[in-house]
Amino acid sequence: MKHPDIRPLFVMLIGVPGAGKSFFVKNTVKSLFPDRDFKVISTDAIIDQRAAAQGKTYSDVFQNEIKSATTEMNQTLRNTIANNMDIVWDQTNLTAKSRAGKLSQIPQKYLKVAVFFPTPDEKELQRRLASRPGKIIPQNIVMGMLSQLQPPTTAEGFDKVITA
């Protein structure tokens, strides 16, 4: 049970695929916030679960599952907010416009933190992307994402911006 004086925490991860966001969730977030119990909001996690249940890969099921995974993720977000739970939003969140739509759903009572993941050099990015079996993101899609990436600022409504 959280102390009543502590605001719930909302952490939005920002970066291209392969920048380290999901790795951060699995390996770092708990050590940074040891007294917090985060609910991770992620369409990728839902799609990964569904793919495993079907004995398929993420890439095999992505097109058929993304719409319903997004619906499920949004419902999870609403339930998490209703219960004043801490949130980590693990998606690319590349543009200020996309982040604004998501931030608008987060109540004022939340402390809002952006964690920006700079893009690794091209060789390292390719290595990371290749190390994810069954999750293929075409090069042209990755390049398009790189061209859209806008680092977050506090002017967007974040209380704090951290670079990972």
Helices and strands as residue ranges (DSSP letters): E 9-14, H 21-27, H 29-32, E 38-41, H 43-54, H 58-82, E 86-90, H 96-103, E 111-116, H 122-130, H 139-148, G 154-156, E 160-163
